[in-house]
Amino acid sequence: MPYTRFERARMIGARALQISMGAPTALPGSLHDDSQQIAFSEFASGDCPLSVPRVRDAFH
């Protein structure tokens, strides 16, 4: 199941915050990029170390 736009925004934002605070990146050669660009690149390539836990039938 693909991520919703809200899940994508949350994951990219959280990862950008981690990178700006000094977390190591999953992509090599990304030292001169903005933390938000690095987070988006990690998400687009599938290397983002974050996940979204989903509960099946949470509202039923």
PDB file of N, CA, C and O in Angstrom:
ATOM      1  N   MET A   1       0.844  -1.171   0.000  1.00  0.00           N
ATOM      2  CA  MET A   1       0.000   0.000   0.000  1.00  0.00           C
ATOM      3  C   MET A   1       0.898   1.246   0.000  1.00  0.00           C
ATOM      4  O   MET A   1       1.795   1.357   0.836  1.00  0.00           O
ATOM      5  N   PRO A   2       0.670   2.166  -0.910  1.00  0.00           N
ATOM      6  CA  PRO A   2       1.514   3.373  -0.974  1.00  0.00           C
ATOM      7  C   PRO A   2       1.219   4.308   0.206  1.00  0.00           C
ATOM      8  O   PRO A   2       0.155   4.254   0.823  1.00  0.00           O
ATOM      9  N   TYR A   3       2.188   5.150   0.488  1.00  0.00           N
ATOM     10  CA  TYR A   3       2.031   6.121   1.568  1.00  0.00           C
ATOM     11  C   TYR A   3       1.085   7.239   1.134  1.00  0.00           C
ATOM     12  O   TYR A   3       1.034   7.598  -0.043  1.00  0.00           O
ATOM     13  N   THR A   4       0.340   7.782   2.093  1.00  0.00           N
ATOM     14  CA  THR A   4      -0.501   8.939   1.805  1.00  0.00           C
ATOM     15  C   THR A   4       0.382  10.184   1.762  1.00  0.00           C
ATOM     16  O   THR A   4       1.547  10.132   2.156  1.00  0.00           O
ATOM     17  N   ARG A   5      -0.157  11.281   1.295  1.00  0.00           N
ATOM     18  CA  ARG A   5       0.631  12.515   1.223  1.00  0.00           C
ATOM     19  C   ARG A   5       1.001  13.008   2.617  1.00  0.00           C
ATOM     20  O   ARG A   5       2.033  13.656   2.794  1.00  0.00           O
ATOM     21  N   PHE A   6       0.175  12.709   3.593  1.00  0.00           N
ATOM     22  CA  PHE A   6       0.466  13.120   4.965  1.00  0.00           C
ATOM     23  C   PHE A   6       1.596  12.281   5.557  1.00  0.00           C
ATOM     24  O   PHE A   6       2.452  12.802   6.272  1.00  0.00           O
ATOM     25  N   GLU A   7       1.595  10.985   5.260  1.00  0.00           N
ATOM     26  CA  GLU A   7       2.673  10.113   5.730  1.00  0.00           C
ATOM     27  C   GLU A   7       3.996  10.487   5.080  1.00  0.00           C
ATOM     28  O   GLU A   7       5.034  10.513   5.741  1.00  0.00           O
ATOM     29  N   ARG A   8       3.956  10.775   3.780  1.00  0.00           N
ATOM     30  CA  ARG A   8       5.186  11.192   3.086  1.00  0.00           C
ATOM     31  C   ARG A   8       5.740  12.478   3.684  1.00  0.00           C
ATOM     32  O   ARG A   8       6.940  12.582   3.935  1.00  0.00           O
ATOM     33  N   ALA A   9       4.872  13.452   3.910  1.00  0.00           N
ATOM     34  CA  ALA A   9       5.321  14.729   4.474  1.00  0.00           C
ATOM     35  C   ALA A   9       5.905  14.532   5.866  1.00  0.00           C
ATOM     36  O   ALA A   9       6.921  15.139   6.204  1.00  0.00           O
ATOM     37  N   ARG A  10       5.281  13.700   6.664  1.00  0.00           N
ATOM     38  CA  ARG A  10       5.768  13.456   8.025  1.00  0.00           C
ATOM     39  C   ARG A  10       7.123  12.755   8.012  1.00  0.00           C
ATOM     40  O   ARG A  10       8.019  13.113   8.777  1.00  0.00           O
ATOM     41  N   MET A  11       7.271  11.757   7.144  1.00  0.00           N
ATOM     42  CA  MET A  11       8.526  11.010   7.078  1.00  0.00           C
ATOM     43  C   MET A  11       9.668  11.881   6.564  1.00  0.00           C
ATOM     44  O   MET A  11      10.770  11.845   7.112  1.00  0.00           O
ATOM     45  N   ILE A  12       9.417  12.656   5.525  1.00  0.00           N
ATOM     46  CA  ILE A  12      10.469  13.518   4.968  1.00  0.00           C
ATOM     47  C   ILE A  12      10.832  14.610   5.967  1.00  0.00           C
ATOM     48  O   ILE A  12      12.010  14.924   6.136  1.00  0.00           O
ATOM     49  N   GLY A  13       9.840  15.187   6.626  1.00  0.00           N
ATOM     50  CA  GLY A  13      10.115  16.223   7.617  1.00  0.00           C
ATOM     51  C   GLY A  13      10.885  15.701   8.817  1.00  0.00           C
ATOM     52  O   GLY A  13      11.815  16.351   9.293  1.00  0.00           O
ATOM     53  N   ALA A  14      10.502  14.529   9.306  1.00  0.00           N
ATOM     54  CA  ALA A  14      11.200  13.945  10.453  1.00  0.00           C
ATOM     55  C   ALA A  14      12.629  13.569  10.090  1.00  0.00           C
ATOM     56  O   ALA A  14      13.551  13.772  10.881  1.00  0.00           O
ATOM     57  N   ARG A  15      12.809  13.025   8.899  1.00  0.00           N
ATOM     58  CA  ARG A  15      14.159  12.641   8.469  1.00  0.00           C
ATOM     59  C   ARG A  15      15.022  13.878   8.237  1.00  0.00           C
ATOM     60  O   ARG A  15      16.210  13.861   8.559  1.00  0.00           O
ATOM     61  N   ALA A  16      14.456  14.946   7.687  1.00  0.00           N
ATOM     62  CA  ALA A  16      15.211  16.186   7.489  1.00  0.00           C
ATOM     63  C   ALA A  16      15.665  16.759   8.824  1.00  0.00           C
ATOM     64  O   ALA A  16      16.778  17.274   8.930  1.00  0.00           O
ATOM     65  N   LEU A  17      14.823  16.676   9.834  1.00  0.00           N
ATOM     66  CA  LEU A  17      15.203  17.141  11.166  1.00  0.00           C
ATOM     67  C   LEU A  17      16.347  16.303  11.720  1.00  0.00           C
ATOM     68  O   LEU A  17      17.289  16.844  12.298  1.00  0.00           O
ATOM     69  N   GLN A  18      16.272  14.986  11.549  1.00  0.00           N
ATOM     70  CA  GLN A  18      17.349  14.113  12.013  1.00  0.00           C
ATOM     71  C   GLN A  18      18.666  14.458  11.333  1.00  0.00           C
ATOM     72  O   GLN A  18      19.707  14.534  11.987  1.00  0.00           O
ATOM     73  N   ILE A  19      18.622  14.666  10.026  1.00  0.00           N
ATOM     74  CA  ILE A  19      19.839  14.975   9.267  1.00  0.00           C
ATOM     75  C   ILE A  19      20.404  16.323   9.698  1.00  0.00           C
ATOM     76  O   ILE A  19      21.618  16.473   9.831  1.00  0.00           O
ATOM     77  N   SER A  20      19.535  17.304   9.917  1.00  0.00           N
ATOM     78  CA  SER A  20      20.018  18.623  10.329  1.00  0.00           C
ATOM     79  C   SER A  20      20.633  18.596  11.726  1.00  0.00           C
ATOM     80  O   SER A  20      21.452  19.452  12.059  1.00  0.00           O
ATOM     81  N   MET A  21      20.243  17.618  12.542  1.00  0.00           N
ATOM     82  CA  MET A  21      20.812  17.484  13.881  1.00  0.00           C
ATOM     83  C   MET A  21      22.062  16.608  13.897  1.00  0.00           C
ATOM     84  O   MET A  21      22.628  16.359  14.961  1.00  0.00           O
ATOM     85  N   GLY A  22      22.503  16.134  12.715  1.00  0.00           N
ATOM     86  CA  GLY A  22      23.762  15.408  12.629  1.00  0.00           C
ATOM     87  C   GLY A  22      23.667  13.919  12.393  1.00  0.00           C
ATOM     88  O   GLY A  22      24.680  13.225  12.489  1.00  0.00           O
ATOM     89  N   ALA A  23      22.493  13.400  12.089  1.00  0.00           N
ATOM     90  CA  ALA A  23      22.359  11.968  11.828  1.00  0.00           C
ATOM     91  C   ALA A  23      23.065  11.606  10.522  1.00  0.00           C
ATOM     92  O   ALA A  23      23.070  12.407   9.587  1.00  0.00           O
ATOM     93  N   PRO A  24      23.659  10.417  10.441  1.00  0.00           N
ATOM     94  CA  PRO A  24      24.306  10.016   9.193  1.00  0.00           C
ATOM     95  C   PRO A  24      23.272   9.788   8.089  1.00  0.00           C
ATOM     96  O   PRO A  24      22.152   9.351   8.353  1.00  0.00           O
ATOM     97  N   THR A  25      23.659  10.087   6.864  1.00  0.00           N
ATOM     98  CA  THR A  25      22.744   9.921   5.735  1.00  0.00           C
ATOM     99  C   THR A  25      22.962   8.567   5.079  1.00  0.00           C
ATOM    100  O   THR A  25      24.032   7.970   5.198  1.00  0.00           O
ATOM    101  N   ALA A  26      21.943   8.096   4.392  1.00  0.00           N
ATOM    102  CA  ALA A  26      22.022   6.812   3.712  1.00  0.00           C
ATOM    103  C   ALA A  26      22.583   6.948   2.303  1.00  0.00           C
ATOM    104  O   ALA A  26      22.925   5.949   1.671  1.00  0.00           O
ATOM    105  N   LEU A  27      22.678   8.180   1.807  1.00  0.00           N
ATOM    106  CA  LEU A  27      23.172   8.409   0.457  1.00  0.00           C
ATOM    107  C   LEU A  27      24.593   8.959   0.505  1.00  0.00           C
ATOM    108  O   LEU A  27      24.851   9.917   1.232  1.00  0.00           O
ATOM    109  N   PRO A  28      25.510   8.381  -0.245  1.00  0.00           N
ATOM    110  CA  PRO A  28      26.882   8.902  -0.256  1.00  0.00           C
ATOM    111  C   PRO A  28      26.978  10.189  -1.079  1.00  0.00           C
ATOM    112  O   PRO A  28      26.226  10.376  -2.035  1.00  0.00           O
ATOM    113  N   GLY A  29      27.887  11.054  -0.711  1.00  0.00           N
ATOM    114  CA  GLY A  29      28.135  12.265  -1.492  1.00  0.00           C
ATOM    115  C   GLY A  29      27.081  13.325  -1.361  1.00  0.00           C
ATOM    116  O   GLY A  29      26.879  14.106  -2.291  1.00  0.00           O
ATOM    117  N   SER A  30      26.401  13.380  -0.241  1.00  0.00           N
ATOM    118  CA  SER A  30      25.336  14.372  -0.073  1.00  0.00           C
ATOM    119  C   SER A  30      25.691  15.386   1.010  1.00  0.00           C
ATOM    120  O   SER A  30      24.816  15.832   1.752  1.00  0.00           O
ATOM    121  N   LEU A  31      26.947  15.747   1.105  1.00  0.00           N
ATOM    122  CA  LEU A  31      27.399  16.640   2.168  1.00  0.00           C
ATOM    123  C   LEU A  31      27.004  18.091   1.937  1.00  0.00           C
ATOM    124  O   LEU A  31      26.806  18.827   2.903  1.00  0.00           O
ATOM    125  N   HIS A  32      26.886  18.523   0.692  1.00  0.00           N
ATOM    126  CA  HIS A  32      26.646  19.932   0.394  1.00  0.00           C
ATOM    127  C   HIS A  32      25.189  20.241   0.087  1.00  0.00           C
ATOM    128  O   HIS A  32      24.870  21.376  -0.266  1.00  0.00           O
ATOM    129  N   ASP A  33      24.306  19.277   0.207  1.00  0.00           N
ATOM    130  CA  ASP A  33      22.887  19.495  -0.071  1.00  0.00           C
ATOM    131  C   ASP A  33      22.165  19.948   1.193  1.00  0.00           C
ATOM    132  O   ASP A  33      22.670  19.807   2.306  1.00  0.00           O
ATOM    133  N   ASP A  34      20.989  20.487   0.993  1.00  0.00           N
ATOM    134  CA  ASP A  34      20.117  20.878   2.091  1.00  0.00           C
ATOM    135  C   ASP A  34      19.570  19.612   2.753  1.00  0.00           C
ATOM    136  O   ASP A  34      19.396  18.595   2.082  1.00  0.00           O
ATOM    137  N   SER A  35      19.302  19.659   4.044  1.00  0.00           N
ATOM    138  CA  SER A  35      18.829  18.469   4.753  1.00  0.00           C
ATOM    139  C   SER A  35      17.479  17.994   4.212  1.00  0.00           C
ATOM    140  O   SER A  35      17.210  16.793   4.184  1.00  0.00           O
ATOM    141  N   GLN A  36      16.634  18.927   3.785  1.00  0.00           N
ATOM    142  CA  GLN A  36      15.344  18.544   3.223  1.00  0.00           C
ATOM    143  C   GLN A  36      15.518  17.855   1.869  1.00  0.00           C
ATOM    144  O   GLN A  36      14.794  16.906   1.565  1.00  0.00           O
ATOM    145  N   GLN A  37      16.451  18.311   1.067  1.00  0.00           N
ATOM    146  CA  GLN A  37      16.722  17.675  -0.222  1.00  0.00           C
ATOM    147  C   GLN A  37      17.288  16.273  -0.019  1.00  0.00           C
ATOM    148  O   GLN A  37      16.932  15.348  -0.748  1.00  0.00           O
ATOM    149  N   ILE A  38      18.159  16.114   0.958  1.00  0.00           N
ATOM    150  CA  ILE A  38      18.725  14.797   1.249  1.00  0.00           C
ATOM    151  C   ILE A  38      17.622  13.850   1.705  1.00  0.00           C
ATOM    152  O   ILE A  38      17.568  12.703   1.259  1.00  0.00           O
ATOM    153  N   ALA A  39      16.739  14.317   2.592  1.00  0.00           N
ATOM    154  CA  ALA A  39      15.639  13.488   3.082  1.00  0.00           C
ATOM    155  C   ALA A  39      14.711  13.086   1.940  1.00  0.00           C
ATOM    156  O   ALA A  39      14.272  11.938   1.877  1.00  0.00           O
ATOM    157  N   PHE A  40      14.407  14.018   1.040  1.00  0.00           N
ATOM    158  CA  PHE A  40      13.550  13.691  -0.099  1.00  0.00           C
ATOM    159  C   PHE A  40      14.229  12.679  -1.018  1.00  0.00           C
ATOM    160  O   PHE A  40      13.577  11.764  -1.522  1.00  0.00           O
ATOM    161  N   SER A  41      15.530  12.836  -1.237  1.00  0.00           N
ATOM    162  CA  SER A  41      16.267  11.896  -2.084  1.00  0.00           C
ATOM    163  C   SER A  41      16.291  10.504  -1.464  1.00  0.00           C
ATOM    164  O   SER A  41      16.144   9.505  -2.169  1.00  0.00           O
ATOM    165  N   GLU A  42      16.474  10.435  -0.148  1.00  0.00           N
ATOM    166  CA  GLU A  42      16.445   9.142   0.533  1.00  0.00           C
ATOM    167  C   GLU A  42      15.072   8.495   0.399  1.00  0.00           C
ATOM    168  O   GLU A  42      14.969   7.294   0.147  1.00  0.00           O
ATOM    169  N   PHE A  43      14.018   9.287   0.567  1.00  0.00           N
ATOM    170  CA  PHE A  43      12.666   8.748   0.459  1.00  0.00           C
ATOM    171  C   PHE A  43      12.373   8.273  -0.961  1.00  0.00           C
ATOM    172  O   PHE A  43      11.785   7.209  -1.156  1.00  0.00           O
ATOM    173  N   ALA A  44      12.783   9.064  -1.951  1.00  0.00           N
ATOM    174  CA  ALA A  44      12.520   8.714  -3.350  1.00  0.00           C
ATOM    175  C   ALA A  44      13.271   7.455  -3.768  1.00  0.00           C
ATOM    176  O   ALA A  44      12.773   6.678  -4.583  1.00  0.00           O
ATOM    177  N   SER A  45      14.463   7.248  -3.218  1.00  0.00           N
ATOM    178  CA  SER A  45      15.250   6.071  -3.590  1.00  0.00           C
ATOM    179  C   SER A  45      14.890   4.844  -2.762  1.00  0.00           C
ATOM    180  O   SER A  45      15.346   3.741  -3.061  1.00  0.00           O
ATOM    181  N   GLY A  46      14.077   5.024  -1.725  1.00  0.00           N
ATOM    182  CA  GLY A  46      13.682   3.897  -0.886  1.00  0.00           C
ATOM    183  C   GLY A  46      14.650   3.607   0.241  1.00  0.00           C
ATOM    184  O   GLY A  46      14.551   2.558   0.878  1.00  0.00           O
ATOM    185  N   ASP A  47      15.589   4.514   0.507  1.00  0.00           N
ATOM    186  CA  ASP A  47      16.592   4.313   1.547  1.00  0.00           C
ATOM    187  C   ASP A  47      16.262   5.030   2.847  1.00  0.00           C
ATOM    188  O   ASP A  47      17.120   5.123   3.725  1.00  0.00           O
ATOM    189  N   CYS A  48      15.067   5.529   2.992  1.00  0.00           N
ATOM    190  CA  CYS A  48      14.684   6.246   4.211  1.00  0.00           C
ATOM    191  C   CYS A  48      14.523   5.234   5.350  1.00  0.00           C
ATOM    192  O   CYS A  48      13.754   4.283   5.210  1.00  0.00           O
ATOM    193  N   PRO A  49      15.227   5.413   6.469  1.00  0.00           N
ATOM    194  CA  PRO A  49      15.178   4.423   7.547  1.00  0.00           C
ATOM    195  C   PRO A  49      13.927   4.509   8.427  1.00  0.00           C
ATOM    196  O   PRO A  49      13.847   3.811   9.438  1.00  0.00           O
ATOM    197  N   LEU A  50      12.969   5.332   8.073  1.00  0.00           N
ATOM    198  CA  LEU A  50      11.745   5.475   8.858  1.00  0.00           C
ATOM    199  C   LEU A  50      10.625   4.637   8.253  1.00  0.00           C
ATOM    200  O   LEU A  50      10.639   4.333   7.060  1.00  0.00           O
ATOM    201  N   SER A  51       9.665   4.270   9.081  1.00  0.00           N
ATOM    202  CA  SER A  51       8.506   3.532   8.588  1.00  0.00           C
ATOM    203  C   SER A  51       7.257   4.041   9.305  1.00  0.00           C
ATOM    204  O   SER A  51       7.343   4.739  10.315  1.00  0.00           O
ATOM    205  N   VAL A  52       6.112   3.680   8.767  1.00  0.00           N
ATOM    206  CA  VAL A  52       4.836   4.095   9.344  1.00  0.00           C
ATOM    207  C   VAL A  52       4.103   2.847   9.809  1.00  0.00           C
ATOM    208  O   VAL A  52       3.727   2.011   8.987  1.00  0.00           O
ATOM    209  N   PRO A  53       3.893   2.707  11.117  1.00  0.00           N
ATOM    210  CA  PRO A  53       3.122   1.556  11.592  1.00  0.00           C
ATOM    211  C   PRO A  53       1.640   1.770  11.295  1.00  0.00           C
ATOM    212  O   PRO A  53       1.089   2.834  11.576  1.00  0.00           O
ATOM    213  N   ARG A  54       1.022   0.779  10.742  1.00  0.00           N
ATOM    214  CA  ARG A  54      -0.403   0.887  10.414  1.00  0.00           C
ATOM    215  C   ARG A  54      -1.167  -0.198  11.154  1.00  0.00           C
ATOM    216  O   ARG A  54      -0.723  -1.342  11.260  1.00  0.00           O
ATOM    217  N   VAL A  55      -2.325   0.194  11.660  1.00  0.00           N
ATOM    218  CA  VAL A  55      -3.192  -0.742  12.351  1.00  0.00           C
ATOM    219  C   VAL A  55      -4.292  -1.133  11.382  1.00  0.00           C
ATOM    220  O   VAL A  55      -4.953  -0.273  10.801  1.00  0.00           O
ATOM    221  N   ARG A  56      -4.480  -2.394  11.215  1.00  0.00           N
ATOM    222  CA  ARG A  56      -5.486  -2.877  10.276  1.00  0.00           C
ATOM    223  C   ARG A  56      -6.880  -2.711  10.881  1.00  0.00           C
ATOM    224  O   ARG A  56      -7.122  -3.111  12.020  1.00  0.00           O
ATOM    225  N   ASP A  57      -7.771  -2.133  10.127  1.00  0.00           N
ATOM    226  CA  ASP A  57      -9.163  -1.915  10.535  1.00  0.00           C
ATOM    227  C   ASP A  57      -9.246  -1.173  11.863  1.00  0.00           C
ATOM    228  O   ASP A  57      -9.921  -1.624  12.789  1.00  0.00           O
ATOM    229  N   ALA A  58      -8.575  -0.058  11.955  1.00  0.00           N
ATOM    230  CA  ALA A  58      -8.518   0.691  13.204  1.00  0.00           C
ATOM    231  C   ALA A  58      -9.858   1.328  13.563  1.00  0.00           C
ATOM    232  O   ALA A  58     -10.148   1.527  14.742  1.00  0.00           O
ATOM    233  N   PHE A  59     -10.664   1.644  12.581  1.00  0.00           N
ATOM    234  CA  PHE A  59     -11.903   2.360  12.850  1.00  0.00           C
ATOM    235  C   PHE A  59     -13.143   1.491  12.680  1.00  0.00           C
ATOM    236  O   PHE A  59     -14.258   2.012  12.639  1.00  0.00           O
ATOM    237  N   HIS A  60     -12.973   0.218  12.583  1.00  0.00           N
ATOM    238  CA  HIS A  60     -14.133  -0.667  12.378  1.00  0.00           C
ATOM    239  C   HIS A  60     -14.271  -1.641  13.508  1.00  0.00           C
ATOM    240  O   HIS A  60     -15.189  -2.462  13.506  1.00  0.00           O
TER     241      HIS A  60
END
